[in-house]
Amino acid sequence: LGETAIASASPELFFRRHGFRVVTRPMKGTALRGRFAAEDEARARRLRASAKERAENLMIVDMARHDLGRIAETGSVRVD
């Protein structure tokens, strides 16, 4: 395992490596921040309730699982 570094300017976790373990937390779906906490909560509820946003999230999780599966030990990729 070399000394490679990757810089990313994104709120999502592209990946984190701990020894031979890799964790990724892809995100899909965006909403502007509200002016108040109640607006943030309402916008978050709309994101969670959106079939389109859910489908996009499932697609990116499946892509990440597939990509990790290509380099991982067979049967070791887990989605939580």
C-alpha positions in Angstrom: 0.0 0.0 0.0 1.6 3.2 -1.2 1.7 6.8 -0.2 -1.0 8.0 -2.6 -3.3 10.9 -1.5 -6.5 12.1 -3.1 -8.1 15.5 -2.5 -11.8 16.0 -2.9 -13.9 19.1 -2.4 -17.3 17.4 -1.8 -19.5 16.9 1.2 -19.8 13.2 0.4 -17.2 10.7 1.5 -15.7 9.5 -1.8 -13.8 6.8 0.1 -11.8 6.2 3.3 -9.3 3.4 3.6 -8.4 1.8 6.9 -5.8 -0.9 6.1 -7.5 -3.2 3.8 -11.0 -1.9 4.5 -12.6 0.7 2.2 -15.7 2.8 3.2 -17.7 5.0 0.8 -20.7 7.1 1.5 -22.1 8.4 -1.8 -24.8 11.1 -1.8 -27.4 12.1 -4.3 -30.1 14.7 -4.1 -29.6 18.3 -3.1 -31.7 21.1 -1.7 -31.0 24.7 -0.8 -30.6 25.3 2.9 -33.5 27.0 4.5 -33.4 30.2 6.4 -34.5 28.4 9.6 -34.1 24.9 11.0 -37.8 24.2 10.3 -37.2 25.0 6.6 -34.2 22.7 6.6 -36.3 19.9 8.1 -39.1 20.4 5.6 -36.7 20.3 2.7 -35.0 17.1 4.1 -38.4 15.5 4.4 -39.2 16.3 0.7 -35.8 14.8 -0.3 -36.5 11.6 1.6 -40.0 11.3 0.2 -39.0 11.8 -3.4 -39.1 8.6 -5.5 -36.7 10.3 -8.0 -34.1 11.1 -5.3 -34.4 7.6 -3.8 -33.9 6.0 -7.2 -30.8 8.1 -7.9 -29.4 7.2 -4.5 -30.0 3.5 -5.0 -28.3 3.7 -8.4 -25.1 5.4 -7.0 -25.0 2.9 -4.1 -25.2 0.0 -6.5 -22.5 1.5 -8.7 -20.2 1.9 -5.7 -20.9 -1.6 -4.6 -20.2 -3.0 -8.1 -17.0 -1.0 -8.4 -15.7 -2.1 -5.0 -16.7 -5.6 -5.8 -14.3 -5.6 -8.7 -11.3 -5.1 -6.4 -12.5 -6.7 -3.2 -12.4 -10.2 -1.9 -15.4 -12.2 -3.1 -18.3 -11.8 -0.8 -16.7 -9.1 1.3 -18.6 -6.0 0.0 -21.5 -5.0 2.3 -24.1 -2.2 2.0 -25.4 -0.7 5.2 
